[in-house]
Amino acid sequence: MKLKNPMIIKELRKFYLENKWNHNKVRNYRYNHIRPHRSLFMKTPVEVYFDLQQRLKVTEPQDKQGW
C-alpha cells in the first residue's frame, strides 16, 4: 500500500515520533526508577544516585570560608 496524500504521511510521521518518544520515556523511567539492579545490590539507579548525593552533602565541610 502506497500513501500518496502528503497530509496523511505528515500525520503518520508525527504520530510515530510522538509514540516513539513516549515509549523511550516510559522505558527509561522503568529502568531507572522501578527495576532493581543486581549490580547495585537490588537498588534502582535513582536510589543509588540520591543516596550518594545525600551522603556527599553530609560529608561536606561546614566551614567554606577557607576557600
Legacy VTK file of the C-alpha trace (Angstrom):
# vtk DataFile Version 3.0
C-alpha trace
ASCII
DATASET POLYDATA
POINTS 67 float
0.000 0.000 0.000
1.431 3.313 -1.011
0.237 6.537 0.580
0.052 9.492 -1.747
-1.600 12.118 0.380
1.155 14.303 1.960
-1.068 15.316 4.878
-1.641 11.707 5.887
2.070 10.972 5.621
2.870 14.020 7.748
0.337 12.980 10.419
1.631 9.409 10.457
5.209 10.595 10.927
4.155 12.899 13.734
2.211 10.094 15.433
5.145 7.695 15.074
7.683 10.148 16.510
5.448 11.066 19.456
4.834 7.428 20.325
8.485 6.556 19.924
9.405 9.411 22.293
6.786 8.317 24.842
7.932 4.710 24.618
11.526 5.743 25.331
10.438 7.892 28.286
8.474 5.007 29.798
11.320 2.557 29.215
13.872 4.887 30.795
11.606 5.606 33.771
11.062 1.896 34.389
14.781 1.139 34.052
15.914 3.938 36.380
13.080 4.193 38.920
11.321 0.833 39.190
13.564 -2.025 38.114
16.133 -3.058 40.754
19.615 -3.937 39.503
21.596 -6.857 40.808
24.895 -4.985 40.394
23.512 -2.192 42.612
22.553 -4.663 45.355
18.897 -4.698 44.258
18.511 -0.931 44.349
17.378 1.265 41.495
19.846 3.697 39.896
17.819 6.617 41.253
18.053 5.278 44.813
21.809 4.875 44.498
22.259 8.332 42.968
20.211 10.187 45.574
21.711 8.168 48.418
25.169 9.202 47.182
24.087 12.841 46.891
22.766 12.758 50.454
25.995 11.223 51.760
28.088 13.812 49.929
26.051 16.630 51.487
26.593 15.235 54.979
30.346 14.841 54.494
30.948 18.324 53.059
32.858 20.626 55.407
30.602 23.137 57.089
33.158 25.977 57.053
33.866 27.027 53.471
35.492 30.379 54.311
38.964 28.935 53.744
38.350 28.748 50.018
LINES 1 68
67 0 1 2 3 4 5 6 7 8 9 10 11 12 13 14 15 16 17 18 19 20 21 22 23 24 25 26 27 28 29 30 31 32 33 34 35 36 37 38 39 40 41 42 43 44 45 46 47 48 49 50 51 52 53 54 55 56 57 58 59 60 61 62 63 64 65 66
